[in-house]
Amino acid sequence: MPGKSQIADRIAARGASRAAAAAAVEAVLDEITTALAAGERVTLTGFGTFEATGRAARSGRNPRTGETLEVAATTVARFHPGATLRARVADGAAEPLGAVADLSSLQGLAAPEPAPAAARTAAAGATAKASSKPTAAPKATSKPTPAPKASSKPTSGAKASAKAKAKAEAKKAEVKKRADAAKKADAKKRADAKKADAKKKKADAKSSKKSGKGHAKKK
């Protein structure tokens, strides 16, 4: 069961520094928390929606003693998963994740990690040694450097990259297709529920009307 630290480790494993990944996770969670505390609704397209909703006062029961308790009204945070998230969870197949940019480039998230003392000392010595030597003038050459020949054949790396890209596009299309199907099914379910509710109200009204007529005849 991964927590914040494990999520930061997984992001760092995809190419970002550990400090920047941890800072990014903390920043995202802090922004969501601040928005909910202010009564705002946070919507992450495809992932889900966070919102703060009021809960009315109610009567509860102590699970230990069975005593009835009065629970005061409060505000609670709720999460509604998006169609893409529901489709991914239902599919159960984890997609291979690509590398992420170094998050330390984002302002205010994390400072660059300091180099070890030994490395700093070696770098300073190399710099001082290089500055003490006079720079030799580059030798003039009469021969122009030939331009590299263009290759018409794609390299094996390019083929693998194109294949991986095609596979990722196909997977993305499949996920989108499932998300659209889930969205349509959800809309149909809501429409059917609304129709059934309207039908029930109509039947109740009809039954109430008949009952009123019966009382009138008895009088």
N, C-alpha and C positions, 0 to 999 in steps of 0.2 A: 504494500500500500504506500505509494510515493507521497511525500510531503513537499513543502516548499524547497527544502534543501536538495531532495532527490530530483525535483523538476529542474532546479538550477544546474545540477550535475549533468542532466541529460541535454540541456541546452548548450552547456559548455562542451560536451562531447561532439556537438555538431559544428564546432569551429570558433565559438566565442570564448572569451576569457571567463574564468570561474567567477571573479569578482563582478564583472559586468553582467553576467547572466543572473546572479543572485540579486543585484541591484535592480535589474529590469523586472524580475518577478515581484519584488517588493513594491516597485513603483506602480505596476499594473494593479495589484491588489489594493494598494493604498488609494488609488484614484477611484476604483469601484466602490470601496468603503466610504470614501468622502462623498461621492455622488449619492449613494443610498441614504447616508445620514442627513443630507440636505433635501431628501424627498424626491430626488431625480430618478428617472428610469434609464437604465444602462442597457443598450441593445448592441450586441455583437453579432452582426449578420452571419447566419449559418450556424453559429454556436449556441446562442440563446439570449434570453433577456433576464436581467436582474431588476427587481423593483421592491420598494418598501410599501407594505400594505398594512392597514390598521386591523387589529383583532379586538372585537368587542369583549366587554366583561362577560364572564361565564362562571358557572359552577363546576368545580372539579372535585376530585376525590383523592385523598392521600392513599397511595398504593400500599403503604405499610399498615396503617390503622383502619383504612376504610372511611375515615372521617371526611365529611363534605367540607370543601373549601371554596371560598369566593376568589376567583382569579381576576385581577384588575385588567382593564383594557390596556393594550400595548401596541407597539408597531413592530412588525417582524419582516425579515428579508425573505423574499421568495425568488426561485429561479425556474424559468420555463425554457426547456431545451428547444433549440431550433431544428428545422427539418434536416439539415445536413448532419448535425450531431446525432439525431435519432437514427438516420440511415447508416451512419458509420458504426454506431453501437450495435444496431441490428445485424449489420454485415459481419462484425466481429473480426475482420481481417485488418491488420495493422499495415498501413502503407509505409514504404521506406521513406525516411525523412532526409531531405537534402541539407546542405550546409547553410548556416546562417551567417550574416555579416557580423563583423566584430562590433559588439554592442558598446564597447568603450568609446566608439566614435560619437555616440549620442551625448549631447552636452548634459552635464550634471548627474549622470548615472554612476560613473565610476572613473577614478583617476587611473592613469597607467601604472601597472605594477612596477615597483622599483627593481632595478637590476641588482644582483648580489654584489657584496662589497668587493670580492675578488675580481669580478668582471669589470666593475667600475675602475678599480686600480689598474688593471691590465689595459683598459681602453685609454685611460689618461696617459699611461706610459707610452703607448703606441702613438698617441697624438703628439706628445712632446718630441718623440724621436723623429717623427715624420716632419715636424716643423723645423727641426734643426738642420735637416739636409736641404741643400739647394735643389730647386726643381729643374730637371734637365729639359731643354727645349726639345720638342718633338721633331723627329727626323722627317724631312720632306720626302715624299715618294712621288715618283713620276708615273707609276702605273696606277690607273684608276681601278678601284675595287669592283670586280664584276658583280652584277646584280644577281641575286639568287634566282634560279630557274623555278618558274611556277610549276607545280605538280598538278596534273589533272586528276590523279587518282586519290580518292579520299583515304586518309590513314585509318589504321585499325581503331585508334582512339576516337576519331570522328564518327566511324561507323557505330561504335559502342554507344557514343553519346547520342547519336540520332535514334538508335534503337531504344535506349532508355527513355528519351524524350517522347517517342511514339507510345511507349508503354505507359508512361505517366499520363499522357493526354487521354489514352483509352480508359485508364483507371479513373481519371477525373470526370470523363463523360459518363462513365458507369455510375459514379457517386452522384452526379447531378441528376441522372435519370431516376435513380432510386429516391433522391430527395424530392423530385417533382412528383413521383408516384405517391410518396408519403404525404406530401402536401395536399394532393388531390383527394387521397383517402380521408384525410383529416377534415377537409372541407365538406366532403360527401357525408361523413359521419355527423358533422354539425348540422348540415341541412336536414338529414333524416330525423335527427333529434328534435329540431325545431318544428318539422312537419308533424311528428308524432305528438309533440306538446300541443300544437294548435288543434289537432284532431281530438285529443283528450279533452281540451277546454270546450270544444264544440259539443262533444258528447255529454259532458257534465252540464252544460247550459241546457241542452235538450232534455236531459233527465230531470233537471230542476223545473223546467217549464211544465213537463208532464205531471210532476208531483204537485205543482200548484193548481193545475186543472182538476186533479183528483180531489183535492181538498175543497175546491169550490163546488163540485158536484155533490159531495156529501152534505154540505150545508143546505 
